[in-house]
Amino acid sequence: MILPCAAVLFDVDGTLVDSTPLVERAAREWAAEYGIDPDEFLSDAHGRRTSDRVADFLPPDLPEATARLDARSNDRGPGRGRPRGRARGVTAGADRPGGLR
Protein backbone atom coordinates (compact mmCIF):
# COMPACT_ATOMS: atom_id res chain seq x y z
CA MET A 1 0.00 0.00 0.00
CA ILE A 2 1.29 3.45 -0.85
CA LEU A 3 0.18 6.25 1.43
CA PRO A 4 1.00 9.61 -0.16
CA CYS A 5 1.54 12.03 2.69
CA ALA A 6 4.08 14.42 4.14
CA ALA A 7 3.87 12.99 7.65
CA VAL A 8 2.26 10.27 9.71
CA LEU A 9 1.01 10.78 13.24
CA PHE A 10 0.85 7.74 15.51
CA ASP A 11 -1.33 7.82 18.60
CA VAL A 12 -0.03 5.16 20.98
CA ASP A 13 -0.84 6.72 24.31
CA GLY A 14 -4.37 8.03 24.03
CA THR A 15 -3.49 11.57 23.02
CA LEU A 16 -5.84 11.64 20.04
CA VAL A 17 -8.15 8.74 20.76
CA ASP A 18 -9.22 7.61 24.22
CA SER A 19 -9.73 3.87 23.92
CA THR A 20 -9.71 3.32 27.70
CA PRO A 21 -13.46 2.62 28.03
CA LEU A 22 -13.35 0.05 25.22
CA VAL A 23 -10.23 -1.65 26.55
CA GLU A 24 -11.63 -1.77 30.09
CA ARG A 25 -14.92 -3.20 28.85
CA ALA A 26 -13.05 -5.90 26.94
CA ALA A 27 -10.90 -6.69 29.99
CA ARG A 28 -13.97 -7.01 32.21
CA GLU A 29 -15.63 -9.42 29.77
CA TRP A 30 -12.41 -11.39 29.38
CA ALA A 31 -11.80 -11.59 33.13
CA ALA A 32 -15.29 -13.00 33.69
CA GLU A 33 -14.56 -15.76 31.16
CA TYR A 34 -11.50 -16.81 33.15
CA GLY A 35 -12.99 -16.39 36.64
CA ILE A 36 -10.74 -13.40 37.42
CA ASP A 37 -11.93 -10.41 39.41
CA PRO A 38 -12.09 -7.63 36.78
CA ASP A 39 -11.35 -4.83 39.25
CA GLU A 40 -8.26 -6.65 40.49
CA PHE A 41 -7.10 -7.31 36.93
CA LEU A 42 -7.58 -3.67 35.90
CA SER A 43 -6.02 -2.27 39.08
CA ASP A 44 -2.52 -2.64 37.64
CA ALA A 45 -3.18 -3.15 33.93
CA HIS A 46 -2.78 0.35 32.50
CA GLY A 47 0.63 0.96 30.97
CA ARG A 48 1.55 -2.73 30.98
CA ARG A 49 1.75 -5.23 28.16
CA THR A 50 -1.32 -7.44 28.01
CA SER A 51 0.75 -10.62 28.16
CA ASP A 52 2.55 -9.45 31.32
CA ARG A 53 -0.70 -8.66 33.12
CA VAL A 54 -2.35 -11.90 32.01
CA ALA A 55 0.69 -13.81 33.33
CA ASP A 56 -0.01 -12.33 36.78
CA PHE A 57 -3.23 -14.35 36.85
CA LEU A 58 -2.85 -17.34 34.54
CA PRO A 59 -0.13 -19.90 33.85
CA PRO A 60 2.27 -18.89 31.05
CA ASP A 61 1.26 -21.91 28.97
CA LEU A 62 -2.03 -20.17 28.07
CA PRO A 63 -0.99 -17.80 25.25
CA GLU A 64 -4.48 -18.06 23.81
CA ALA A 65 -5.76 -16.15 26.86
CA THR A 66 -3.66 -13.14 25.87
CA ALA A 67 -4.70 -13.47 22.23
CA ARG A 68 -8.34 -13.61 23.30
CA LEU A 69 -8.05 -10.41 25.35
CA ASP A 70 -6.22 -8.66 22.50
CA ALA A 71 -8.97 -9.71 20.09
CA ARG A 72 -11.68 -8.42 22.45
CA SER A 73 -9.85 -5.12 22.88
CA ASN A 74 -9.69 -4.64 19.11
CA ASP A 75 -13.30 -5.65 18.45
CA ARG A 76 -15.24 -2.72 17.05
CA GLY A 77 -18.26 -4.77 16.05
CA PRO A 78 -21.91 -3.75 16.46
CA GLY A 79 -22.68 -2.51 19.94
CA ARG A 80 -19.02 -2.25 20.91
CA GLY A 81 -18.84 1.51 20.52
CA ARG A 82 -16.15 3.70 19.06
CA PRO A 83 -13.17 5.24 20.78
CA ARG A 84 -13.60 8.87 21.72
CA GLY A 85 -11.13 11.13 20.02
CA ARG A 86 -10.19 14.33 18.33
CA ALA A 87 -10.00 13.24 14.69
CA ARG A 88 -12.15 16.15 13.58
CA GLY A 89 -9.77 18.60 15.26
CA VAL A 90 -6.75 16.98 13.68
CA THR A 91 -8.14 17.24 10.16
CA ALA A 92 -9.63 20.69 10.70
CA GLY A 93 -6.31 22.39 9.89
CA ALA A 94 -5.77 20.48 6.66
CA ASP A 95 -6.32 23.58 4.54
CA ARG A 96 -3.58 25.54 6.33
CA PRO A 97 0.18 25.26 5.70
CA GLY A 98 1.53 22.48 7.90
CA GLY A 99 -1.99 21.28 8.69
CA LEU A 100 -2.70 17.59 8.97
CA ARG A 101 -4.89 15.81 6.47
N, C-alpha and C positions, 0 to 999 in steps of 0.2 A: 504494500500500500504506500502510495506517495501522498504526503500531507504537505501541500505548499503553504508555508507560513514563515514568518520572520522569527517567531519564538514559540515556545511551548511552556505552559505553566502547569506544573504538577501540584496537586493539593493532597498531601499525604498526612496532614495533621489537623484537618478540620477547619482550616482557615476559610475556605470558600464554601465548603459543603459540610454541614453538621450531620454526620451519619450516626451519631451516638444513639439516638432513640431506636433506630433500626437494628444496630448491632446489639444493643441491650435486649431488645425483644427477641432476637434470634438466640442469644445466649440463654435467656430464661426458658424458651421452648426446648432448647437443646439440653439444658441442665435437668429439666423435668424428665426427659427421655432416659437419662442415665441415673436418675435418683439422687441428683446432687442439689443441694440447697442453692437456688439461683442467687440469692443475696450474698451468700458466702463466696460463690464463684466470682461474682462481679466486684466484690469488695477490693480485689487486688488485680483486676484484669486489665484496666486501662493502662496503655503504654507498654504492655507486654505482648510478646508473640503468642498467638493462640496456642501453638503446640506446647509452649512452656507452661501456660496456665492450665491446660488440660492435663499435663503430666503431674500437676499438683494434686489431682483428684483421681486419675485413672492410671492403670499400669501402662508403661511405655510401649507394650506390644499391641496397643489399640490405635494405630495410626488412622483408622477409619473414623474414629471419634473426632479427631481434629478436622479431617476432611469434611465430615458431616456438619460441624459447626461453621467452617468456612463457607460451605455451600449455603447454609441457612442465612449467614450474614450477607451474602451476595444476592440472595433471592429478592427480586423486585417484581414478583408476580402479582396478580390481582389481589387486592386487599392488603398488600404488604407495605404500601405507602411509598413515598419518595423522600430522599434526603432533603432537608432544608438547606438552602444555600443562597448564594449571591450571584448566580449566573447572569441574571439580567443586568446587574451593576457592572459586571466584568465586561460584557459586550456593549454596554451603553456608550463607551468611549471609542468605539471602533471607527467612527468617522473623524477622529482627531489624530494628529500626528503622534505616533507612539501608542495609540490606543490598541486595545486587544480586540481581536475579532473572534 
